Amino acid sequence: MDKTLRNVMVAMVMAVVISLAGNALASKDVRFVYVPWTCVTVKTEVAQYFLNELGYDASSMLLSVPIAYQAIATDQADIFLGNWMPTMQSIAEPHFESGKVESFSVIMEDAKYTLAVPTYAYEGGLRDFSDIAKFADKLENKIYGIEEGNDGNEVIELMINENMFNLGDFDLIPSSETAMLTQVQNFARNQQWIVFLGWSPHWMNKIIDMSYLTGSDETTFGENDGTATVYINIRTGFDQEQPNVSTFLNNYLVPIAMVNEAMNMLHEDNSVEPLDAGLAWLRANPEIYRGWMDGVTTADGQPALPVIEAAMAK
């Protein structure tokens, strides 16, 4: 073989080896995005913890819902664990249609996401979306939402802009999750009426005597009065690049009981971190995380469960 040709072939082989080595190294990177909702934070931090224990380099970025999808679509992130459907459809669907983001698997079933009121308002006759306008004076023509760009806020804005349920004279009051719920509690202490964005799982359902309104349909918070399914979304192609991580994600069905208990712990003790709250529940319910490890290995191919059992025993 000609010496020059041999040198070229050697160089090509070395380039392939270096490329494969680089891909193998990069394959340990797992990038989550999450939004400032406690339930999504708990689920994300628990998943990140397990993957790091398995030898991956898992990281996360806190973003708003629209920016989270943009990050996945532009290869700045890989995974989002908070796709609440059907209310997030208007934000998520364009990215699904573009082929850059995929709905991968269910992470939580039988959640709730719709408008709610304190129970004294419900008992006073505000029980359905169609009742809201009847009590405009008591409500000061306001509906309270959470952070700007949130899908729930978009639904409320649609209802107002389209004068659905005669809400054309109402205003959306955006806020943070914490600030909104503080406002609800302040109103409740004085028996003032308020309509706000509520969801389950969340500690609000334990701390606030509240009732969810009926009247939601496919154009608002979905049928079945706001009953929601939460999905894992991934960057298109991620499951082929990371089959082991994808097996974990496919197993990662989070019980509502876990999130409710973790959120209650966080509400009752400000010193507790979301990860610690989630792990505390899992240590008391080990069958859940053991199921998540079914068919999963460490990043270097060893059985995952013994590694996770050792980490959970710390």
C-alpha positions as YAML, in Angstrom:
chain: A
units: angstrom
residues:
- id: 1
  name: MET
  ca: [0.00, 0.00, 0.00]
- id: 2
  name: ASP
  ca: [1.21, 3.45, -0.87]
- id: 3
  name: LYS
  ca: [2.64, 5.20, 2.19]
- id: 4
  name: THR
  ca: [0.63, 8.37, 1.57]
- id: 5
  name: LEU
  ca: [-2.60, 6.40, 1.16]
- id: 6
  name: ARG
  ca: [-1.83, 4.42, 4.33]
- id: 7
  name: ASN
  ca: [-1.28, 7.64, 6.28]
- id: 8
  name: VAL
  ca: [-4.55, 9.05, 5.00]
- id: 9
  name: MET
  ca: [-6.42, 5.89, 6.05]
- id: 10
  name: VAL
  ca: [-4.80, 5.91, 9.50]
- id: 11
  name: ALA
  ca: [-5.79, 9.54, 9.93]
- id: 12
  name: MET
  ca: [-9.35, 8.74, 8.89]
- id: 13
  name: VAL
  ca: [-9.58, 5.84, 11.35]
- id: 14
  name: MET
  ca: [-8.22, 8.00, 14.15]
- id: 15
  name: ALA
  ca: [-10.75, 10.72, 13.31]
- id: 16
  name: VAL
  ca: [-13.58, 8.20, 13.54]
- id: 17
  name: VAL
  ca: [-12.28, 6.87, 16.86]
- id: 18
  name: ILE
  ca: [-11.98, 10.39, 18.26]
- id: 19
  name: SER
  ca: [-15.46, 11.23, 17.01]
- id: 20
  name: LEU
  ca: [-16.95, 8.10, 18.60]
- id: 21
  name: ALA
  ca: [-15.14, 8.80, 21.83]
- id: 22
  name: GLY
  ca: [-16.46, 12.35, 21.80]
- id: 23
  name: ASN
  ca: [-20.00, 11.09, 21.18]
- id: 24
  name: ALA
  ca: [-19.67, 8.56, 23.99]
- id: 25
  name: LEU
  ca: [-18.55, 11.31, 26.33]
- id: 26
  name: ALA
  ca: [-21.31, 13.65, 25.19]
- id: 27
  name: SER
  ca: [-23.89, 10.88, 25.61]
- id: 28
  name: LYS
  ca: [-23.60, 11.27, 29.38]
- id: 29
  name: ASP
  ca: [-25.03, 14.80, 29.13]
- id: 30
  name: VAL
  ca: [-28.75, 14.99, 29.93]
- id: 31
  name: ARG
  ca: [-30.30, 18.47, 29.92]
- id: 32
  name: PHE
  ca: [-33.63, 19.11, 31.59]
- id: 33
  name: VAL
  ca: [-35.74, 22.25, 31.42]
- id: 34
  name: TYR
  ca: [-38.36, 22.99, 34.04]
- id: 35
  name: VAL
  ca: [-40.80, 25.75, 34.93]
- id: 36
  name: PRO
  ca: [-41.39, 27.49, 38.28]
- id: 37
  name: TRP
  ca: [-44.10, 25.13, 39.50]
- id: 38
  name: THR
  ca: [-43.28, 23.14, 42.60]
- id: 39
  name: CYS
  ca: [-44.62, 19.87, 41.22]
- id: 40
  name: VAL
  ca: [-42.44, 20.08, 38.09]
- id: 41
  name: THR
  ca: [-39.44, 21.11, 40.19]
- id: 42
  name: VAL
  ca: [-39.78, 18.04, 42.45]
- id: 43
  name: LYS
  ca: [-40.12, 15.64, 39.51]
- id: 44
  name: THR
  ca: [-37.19, 17.20, 37.65]
- id: 45
  name: GLU
  ca: [-34.81, 17.25, 40.61]
- id: 46
  name: VAL
  ca: [-35.61, 13.62, 41.50]
- id: 47
  name: ALA
  ca: [-35.00, 12.49, 37.91]
- id: 48
  name: GLN
  ca: [-31.79, 14.50, 37.74]
- id: 49
  name: TYR
  ca: [-30.60, 12.96, 41.03]
- id: 50
  name: PHE
  ca: [-31.15, 9.39, 39.85]
- id: 51
  name: LEU
  ca: [-29.43, 9.96, 36.51]
- id: 52
  name: ASN
  ca: [-26.43, 11.57, 38.19]
- id: 53
  name: GLU
  ca: [-26.18, 8.61, 40.55]
- id: 54
  name: LEU
  ca: [-26.16, 6.37, 37.47]
- id: 55
  name: GLY
  ca: [-23.13, 8.18, 36.06]
- id: 56
  name: TYR
  ca: [-24.76, 10.74, 33.80]
- id: 57
  name: ASP
  ca: [-24.07, 14.46, 33.80]
- id: 58
  name: ALA
  ca: [-27.64, 15.67, 34.30]
- id: 59
  name: SER
  ca: [-28.36, 19.38, 34.53]
- id: 60
  name: SER
  ca: [-31.45, 21.59, 34.48]
- id: 61
  name: MET
  ca: [-32.51, 25.12, 33.49]
- id: 62
  name: LEU
  ca: [-35.42, 27.08, 34.97]
- id: 63
  name: LEU
  ca: [-37.42, 28.77, 32.18]
- id: 64
  name: SER
  ca: [-40.92, 29.91, 31.32]
- id: 65
  name: VAL
  ca: [-43.11, 27.45, 29.39]
- id: 66
  name: PRO
  ca: [-42.66, 29.02, 25.92]
- id: 67
  name: ILE
  ca: [-38.90, 29.42, 26.37]
- id: 68
  name: ALA
  ca: [-38.61, 25.83, 27.65]
- id: 69
  name: TYR
  ca: [-40.10, 24.56, 24.39]
- id: 70
  name: GLN
  ca: [-37.87, 26.87, 22.38]
- id: 71
  name: ALA
  ca: [-34.83, 25.50, 24.21]
- id: 72
  name: ILE
  ca: [-35.73, 21.92, 23.33]
- id: 73
  name: ALA
  ca: [-36.55, 22.81, 19.73]
- id: 74
  name: THR
  ca: [-33.18, 24.51, 19.26]
- id: 75
  name: ASP
  ca: [-31.11, 21.72, 20.87]
- id: 76
  name: GLN
  ca: [-30.38, 23.71, 24.02]
- id: 77
  name: ALA
  ca: [-32.19, 21.10, 26.16]
- id: 78
  name: ASP
  ca: [-33.38, 17.52, 25.93]
- id: 79
  name: ILE
  ca: [-36.26, 16.84, 28.34]
- id: 80
  name: PHE
  ca: [-39.31, 18.60, 29.83]
- id: 81
  name: LEU
  ca: [-41.34, 16.79, 32.51]
- id: 82
  name: GLY
  ca: [-44.25, 19.23, 32.73]
- id: 83
  name: ASN
  ca: [-46.37, 19.02, 29.57]
- id: 84
  name: TRP
  ca: [-49.86, 19.43, 31.09]
- id: 85
  name: MET
  ca: [-52.43, 18.49, 28.50]
- id: 86
  name: PRO
  ca: [-54.76, 19.59, 27.08]
- id: 87
  name: THR
  ca: [-54.14, 23.16, 28.33]
- id: 88
  name: MET
  ca: [-50.58, 23.29, 26.98]
- id: 89
  name: GLN
  ca: [-51.60, 22.21, 23.51]
- id: 90
  name: SER
  ca: [-51.48, 25.70, 21.97]
- id: 91
  name: ILE
  ca: [-47.88, 26.14, 23.13]
- id: 92
  name: ALA
  ca: [-46.61, 22.60, 22.54]
- id: 93
  name: GLU
  ca: [-48.39, 21.63, 19.32]
- id: 94
  name: PRO
  ca: [-46.42, 23.93, 16.97]
- id: 95
  name: HIS
  ca: [-43.19, 22.33, 18.22]
- id: 96
  name: PHE
  ca: [-44.63, 18.83, 17.77]
- id: 97
  name: GLU
  ca: [-45.71, 19.76, 14.24]
- id: 98
  name: SER
  ca: [-42.26, 21.14, 13.44]
- id: 99
  name: GLY
  ca: [-40.82, 17.71, 14.20]
- id: 100
  name: LYS
  ca: [-38.32, 19.12, 16.69]
- id: 101
  name: VAL
  ca: [-40.09, 18.11, 19.91]
- id: 102
  name: GLU
  ca: [-41.84, 14.81, 20.71]
- id: 103
  name: SER
  ca: [-44.39, 13.81, 23.31]
- id: 104
  name: PHE
  ca: [-42.62, 10.77, 24.75]
- id: 105
  name: SER
  ca: [-44.55, 9.19, 27.64]
- id: 106
  name: VAL
  ca: [-46.98, 9.87, 30.48]
- id: 107
  name: ILE
  ca: [-45.42, 11.01, 33.77]
- id: 108
  name: MET
  ca: [-48.56, 11.71, 35.81]
- id: 109
  name: GLU
  ca: [-52.23, 10.79, 35.42]
- id: 110
  name: ASP
  ca: [-55.47, 12.19, 36.86]
- id: 111
  name: ALA
  ca: [-54.07, 15.63, 37.58]
- id: 112
  name: LYS
  ca: [-56.31, 18.72, 37.73]
- id: 113
  name: TYR
  ca: [-55.86, 22.15, 36.12]
- id: 114
  name: THR
  ca: [-58.70, 24.65, 35.91]
- id: 115
  name: LEU
  ca: [-60.34, 27.62, 37.65]
- id: 116
  name: ALA
  ca: [-61.16, 27.38, 41.33]
- id: 117
  name: VAL
  ca: [-62.78, 29.42, 44.09]
- id: 118
  name: PRO
  ca: [-62.86, 29.32, 47.89]
- id: 119
  name: THR
  ca: [-65.58, 26.93, 49.00]
- id: 120
  name: TYR
  ca: [-67.65, 29.72, 50.58]
- id: 121
  name: ALA
  ca: [-67.93, 31.30, 47.10]
- id: 122
  name: TYR
  ca: [-68.85, 27.92, 45.63]
- id: 123
  name: GLU
  ca: [-71.56, 27.49, 48.22]
- id: 124
  name: GLY
  ca: [-72.69, 31.03, 47.45]
- id: 125
  name: GLY
  ca: [-73.50, 30.03, 43.88]
- id: 126
  name: LEU
  ca: [-70.25, 30.37, 41.93]
- id: 127
  name: ARG
  ca: [-69.97, 26.78, 40.76]
- id: 128
  name: ASP
  ca: [-69.51, 26.91, 36.99]
- id: 129
  name: PHE
  ca: [-67.63, 29.03, 34.44]
- id: 130
  name: SER
  ca: [-71.01, 30.42, 33.41]
- id: 131
  name: ASP
  ca: [-71.53, 31.77, 36.94]
- id: 132
  name: ILE
  ca: [-68.39, 33.93, 37.05]
- id: 133
  name: ALA
  ca: [-69.88, 36.94, 35.24]
- id: 134
  name: LYS
  ca: [-72.93, 36.89, 37.52]
- id: 135
  name: PHE
  ca: [-70.66, 37.80, 40.43]
- id: 136
  name: ALA
  ca: [-68.48, 40.36, 38.62]
- id: 137
  name: ASP
  ca: [-68.92, 42.95, 41.39]
- id: 138
  name: LYS
  ca: [-67.88, 40.54, 44.15]
- id: 139
  name: LEU
  ca: [-64.88, 39.49, 42.06]
- id: 140
  name: GLU
  ca: [-63.99, 43.05, 41.02]
- id: 141
  name: ASN
  ca: [-63.91, 41.72, 37.43]
- id: 142
  name: LYS
  ca: [-60.63, 39.90, 38.08]
- id: 143
  name: ILE
  ca: [-59.34, 36.36, 37.55]
- id: 144
  name: TYR
  ca: [-55.99, 35.52, 39.12]
- id: 145
  name: GLY
  ca: [-53.39, 33.52, 37.20]
- id: 146
  name: ILE
  ca: [-49.72, 32.70, 37.58]
- id: 147
  name: GLU
  ca: [-46.58, 33.71, 35.67]
- id: 148
  name: GLU
  ca: [-46.63, 35.49, 32.30]
- id: 149
  name: GLY
  ca: [-46.65, 33.12, 29.33]
- id: 150
  name: ASN
  ca: [-48.16, 30.25, 31.30]
- id: 151
  name: ASP
  ca: [-50.63, 28.09, 29.39]
- id: 152
  name: GLY
  ca: [-53.31, 28.54, 32.06]
- id: 153
  name: ASN
  ca: [-53.02, 32.30, 31.68]
- id: 154
  name: GLU
  ca: [-53.39, 31.89, 27.91]
- id: 155
  name: VAL
  ca: [-56.65, 30.00, 28.41]
- id: 156
  name: ILE
  ca: [-57.97, 32.73, 30.73]
- id: 157
  name: GLU
  ca: [-56.94, 35.42, 28.24]
- id: 158
  name: LEU
  ca: [-58.72, 33.52, 25.46]
- id: 159
  name: MET
  ca: [-61.88, 33.33, 27.56]
- id: 160
  name: ILE
  ca: [-61.72, 37.10, 28.15]
- id: 161
  name: ASN
  ca: [-60.75, 38.12, 24.61]
- id: 162
  name: GLU
  ca: [-63.44, 35.95, 23.04]
- id: 163
  name: ASN
  ca: [-66.01, 36.97, 25.65]
- id: 164
  name: MET
  ca: [-66.55, 33.34, 26.51]
- id: 165
  name: PHE
  ca: [-68.97, 32.89, 29.42]
- id: 166
  name: ASN
  ca: [-69.56, 36.70, 29.23]
- id: 167
  name: LEU
  ca: [-66.07, 37.37, 30.64]
- id: 168
  name: GLY
  ca: [-65.20, 40.17, 28.22]
- id: 169
  name: ASP
  ca: [-65.13, 42.79, 30.99]
- id: 170
  name: PHE
  ca: [-62.79, 40.79, 33.21]
- id: 171
  name: ASP
  ca: [-59.04, 41.22, 33.63]
- id: 172
  name: LEU
  ca: [-56.38, 38.58, 34.10]
- id: 173
  name: ILE
  ca: [-54.09, 39.31, 37.04]
- id: 174
  name: PRO
  ca: [-50.78, 37.47, 36.35]
- id: 175
  name: SER
  ca: [-48.47, 36.66, 39.24]
- id: 176
  name: SER
  ca: [-46.14, 33.99, 40.56]
- id: 177
  name: GLU
  ca: [-47.49, 30.76, 42.01]
- id: 178
  name: THR
  ca: [-46.53, 31.85, 45.54]
- id: 179
  name: ALA
  ca: [-47.88, 35.39, 45.22]
- id: 180
  name: MET
  ca: [-51.18, 34.21, 43.75]
- id: 181
  name: LEU
  ca: [-51.78, 31.71, 46.52]
- id: 182
  name: THR
  ca: [-50.85, 34.27, 49.16]
- id: 183
  name: GLN
  ca: [-53.50, 36.52, 47.64]
- id: 184
  name: VAL
  ca: [-56.06, 33.70, 47.76]
- id: 185
  name: GLN
  ca: [-55.31, 33.04, 51.43]
- id: 186
  name: ASN
  ca: [-55.55, 36.75, 52.24]
- id: 187
  name: PHE
  ca: [-58.93, 36.96, 50.50]
- id: 188
  name: ALA
  ca: [-60.14, 33.82, 52.26]
- id: 189
  name: ARG
  ca: [-59.37, 35.23, 55.70]
- id: 190
  name: ASN
  ca: [-61.82, 38.05, 54.95]
- id: 191
  name: GLN
  ca: [-64.35, 35.89, 53.09]
- id: 192
  name: GLN
  ca: [-63.70, 37.92, 49.93]
- id: 193
  name: TRP
  ca: [-64.56, 36.28, 46.63]
- id: 194
  name: ILE
  ca: [-61.81, 35.33, 44.19]
- id: 195
  name: VAL
  ca: [-61.47, 33.14, 41.08]
- id: 196
  name: PHE
  ca: [-58.00, 31.72, 40.58]
- id: 197
  name: LEU
  ca: [-56.02, 29.15, 38.65]
- id: 198
  name: GLY
  ca: [-55.93, 25.93, 40.68]
- id: 199
  name: TRP
  ca: [-54.33, 22.55, 40.15]
- id: 200
  name: SER
  ca: [-53.64, 19.20, 41.72]
- id: 201
  name: PRO
  ca: [-51.28, 17.84, 42.92]
- id: 202
  name: HIS
  ca: [-50.45, 20.86, 45.07]
- id: 203
  name: TRP
  ca: [-50.46, 21.79, 48.73]
- id: 204
  name: MET
  ca: [-53.16, 24.40, 48.02]
- id: 205
  name: ASN
  ca: [-55.72, 21.58, 48.04]
- id: 206
  name: LYS
  ca: [-54.84, 20.78, 51.65]
- id: 207
  name: ILE
  ca: [-54.29, 24.29, 53.02]
- id: 208
  name: ILE
  ca: [-57.09, 26.18, 51.22]
- id: 209
  name: ASP
  ca: [-60.76, 25.20, 51.52]
- id: 210
  name: MET
  ca: [-61.35, 25.41, 47.78]
- id: 211
  name: SER
  ca: [-63.59, 23.99, 45.07]
- id: 212
  name: TYR
  ca: [-62.99, 23.57, 41.34]
- id: 213
  name: LEU
  ca: [-65.49, 25.05, 38.90]
- id: 214
  name: THR
  ca: [-67.30, 23.00, 36.30]
- id: 215
  name: GLY
  ca: [-67.89, 24.18, 32.74]
- id: 216
  name: SER
  ca: [-64.52, 23.56, 31.12]
- id: 217
  name: ASP
  ca: [-64.57, 22.18, 27.58]
- id: 218
  name: GLU
  ca: [-62.12, 21.33, 24.80]
- id: 219
  name: THR
  ca: [-61.57, 25.03, 24.02]
- id: 220
  name: THR
  ca: [-60.61, 25.98, 27.59]
- id: 221
  name: PHE
  ca: [-59.11, 23.67, 30.23]
- id: 222
  name: GLY
  ca: [-60.30, 20.50, 28.53]
- id: 223
  name: GLU
  ca: [-63.18, 18.16, 29.00]
- id: 224
  name: ASN
  ca: [-63.88, 16.37, 32.28]
- id: 225
  name: ASP
  ca: [-63.71, 19.69, 34.17]
- id: 226
  name: GLY
  ca: [-60.00, 20.23, 33.83]
- id: 227
  name: THR
  ca: [-58.76, 16.69, 34.45]
- id: 228
  name: ALA
  ca: [-55.25, 16.61, 33.02]
- id: 229
  name: THR
  ca: [-52.58, 14.16, 31.93]
- id: 230
  name: VAL
  ca: [-48.95, 15.25, 32.25]
- id: 231
  name: TYR
  ca: [-46.46, 14.08, 29.63]
- id: 232
  name: ILE
  ca: [-42.70, 13.93, 29.22]
- id: 233
  name: ASN
  ca: [-41.55, 15.79, 26.11]
- id: 234
  name: ILE
  ca: [-38.14, 15.25, 24.55]
- id: 235
  name: ARG
  ca: [-35.96, 16.68, 21.83]
- id: 236
  name: THR
  ca: [-36.60, 14.69, 18.66]
- id: 237
  name: GLY
  ca: [-33.99, 11.96, 18.33]
- id: 238
  name: PHE
  ca: [-33.04, 11.98, 22.00]
- id: 239
  name: ASP
  ca: [-34.53, 8.52, 22.58]
- id: 240
  name: GLN
  ca: [-32.32, 7.05, 19.84]
- id: 241
  name: GLU
  ca: [-29.24, 8.86, 21.17]
- id: 242
  name: GLN
  ca: [-29.95, 7.91, 24.78]
- id: 243
  name: PRO
  ca: [-31.86, 4.60, 24.85]
- id: 244
  name: ASN
  ca: [-30.97, 3.84, 28.46]
- id: 245
  name: VAL
  ca: [-32.11, 7.24, 29.71]
- id: 246
  name: SER
  ca: [-35.22, 6.82, 27.59]
- id: 247
  name: THR
  ca: [-35.98, 3.50, 29.31]
- id: 248
  name: PHE
  ca: [-35.81, 5.32, 32.64]
- id: 249
  name: LEU
  ca: [-38.08, 8.09, 31.37]
- id: 250
  name: ASN
  ca: [-40.56, 5.56, 30.04]
- id: 251
  name: ASN
  ca: [-40.67, 3.99, 33.53]
- id: 252
  name: TYR
  ca: [-40.88, 7.37, 35.27]
- id: 253
  name: LEU
  ca: [-44.57, 7.43, 36.18]
- id: 254
  name: VAL
  ca: [-44.82, 9.65, 39.26]
- id: 255
  name: PRO
  ca: [-47.68, 9.05, 41.71]
- id: 256
  name: ILE
  ca: [-49.79, 12.06, 42.66]
- id: 257
  name: ALA
  ca: [-49.37, 10.97, 46.29]
- id: 258
  name: MET
  ca: [-45.61, 11.50, 46.04]
- id: 259
  name: VAL
  ca: [-45.92, 15.03, 44.67]
- id: 260
  name: ASN
  ca: [-48.68, 15.98, 47.12]
- id: 261
  name: GLU
  ca: [-46.65, 14.83, 50.13]
- id: 262
  name: ALA
  ca: [-43.46, 16.46, 48.87]
- id: 263
  name: MET
  ca: [-45.26, 19.74, 48.29]
- id: 264
  name: ASN
  ca: [-46.86, 19.63, 51.72]
- id: 265
  name: MET
  ca: [-43.43, 19.11, 53.28]
- id: 266
  name: LEU
  ca: [-42.07, 22.10, 51.38]
- id: 267
  name: HIS
  ca: [-44.97, 24.29, 52.42]
- id: 268
  name: GLU
  ca: [-44.69, 23.35, 56.10]
- id: 269
  name: ASP
  ca: [-40.90, 23.65, 56.35]
- id: 270
  name: ASN
  ca: [-39.08, 26.29, 54.30]
- id: 271
  name: SER
  ca: [-35.73, 24.67, 55.07]
- id: 272
  name: VAL
  ca: [-36.63, 21.51, 53.13]
- id: 273
  name: GLU
  ca: [-35.43, 21.35, 49.51]
- id: 274
  name: PRO
  ca: [-37.60, 19.89, 46.69]
- id: 275
  name: LEU
  ca: [-35.19, 17.00, 46.11]
- id: 276
  name: ASP
  ca: [-35.09, 16.07, 49.80]
- id: 277
  name: ALA
  ca: [-38.88, 16.10, 49.99]
- id: 278
  name: GLY
  ca: [-39.20, 13.82, 46.98]
- id: 279
  name: LEU
  ca: [-36.53, 11.40, 48.20]
- id: 280
  name: ALA
  ca: [-38.09, 11.23, 51.67]
- id: 281
  name: TRP
  ca: [-41.33, 9.97, 50.16]
- id: 282
  name: LEU
  ca: [-39.49, 7.51, 47.94]
- id: 283
  name: ARG
  ca: [-37.53, 6.07, 50.86]
- id: 284
  name: ALA
  ca: [-40.86, 5.30, 52.52]
- id: 285
  name: ASN
  ca: [-42.21, 3.85, 49.25]
- id: 286
  name: PRO
  ca: [-39.21, 2.07, 47.69]
- id: 287
  name: GLU
  ca: [-41.31, -0.03, 45.34]
- id: 288
  name: ILE
  ca: [-41.82, 3.10, 43.23]
- id: 289
  name: TYR
  ca: [-38.17, 3.87, 42.48]
- id: 290
  name: ARG
  ca: [-37.41, 0.16, 42.11]
- id: 291
  name: GLY
  ca: [-39.98, 0.04, 39.33]
- id: 292
  name: TRP
  ca: [-38.32, 3.03, 37.67]
- id: 293
  name: MET
  ca: [-35.07, 1.03, 37.42]
- id: 294
  name: ASP
  ca: [-36.63, -1.87, 35.49]
- id: 295
  name: GLY
  ca: [-34.38, -2.51, 32.47]
- id: 296
  name: VAL
  ca: [-32.16, 0.49, 33.27]
- id: 297
  name: THR
  ca: [-28.38, 0.40, 33.60]
- id: 298
  name: THR
  ca: [-25.72, 2.82, 34.76]
- id: 299
  name: ALA
  ca: [-24.08, 5.00, 32.12]
- id: 300
  name: ASP
  ca: [-21.32, 2.35, 31.79]
- id: 301
  name: GLY
  ca: [-23.74, -0.57, 31.44]
- id: 302
  name: GLN
  ca: [-23.94, -2.00, 34.96]
- id: 303
  name: PRO
  ca: [-27.27, -2.87, 36.67]
- id: 304
  name: ALA
  ca: [-28.87, 0.34, 37.92]
- id: 305
  name: LEU
  ca: [-30.85, -0.86, 40.93]
- id: 306
  name: PRO
  ca: [-27.92, -1.76, 43.24]
- id: 307
  name: VAL
  ca: [-26.41, 1.69, 42.64]
- id: 308
  name: ILE
  ca: [-29.70, 3.43, 43.41]
- id: 309
  name: GLU
  ca: [-30.35, 1.27, 46.49]
- id: 310
  name: ALA
  ca: [-26.94, 2.29, 47.83]
- id: 311
  name: ALA
  ca: [-27.66, 5.97, 47.14]
- id: 312
  name: MET
  ca: [-31.08, 5.83, 48.80]
- id: 313
  name: ALA
  ca: [-29.58, 4.16, 51.88]
- id: 314
  name: LYS
  ca: [-27.32, 7.16, 52.56]
...
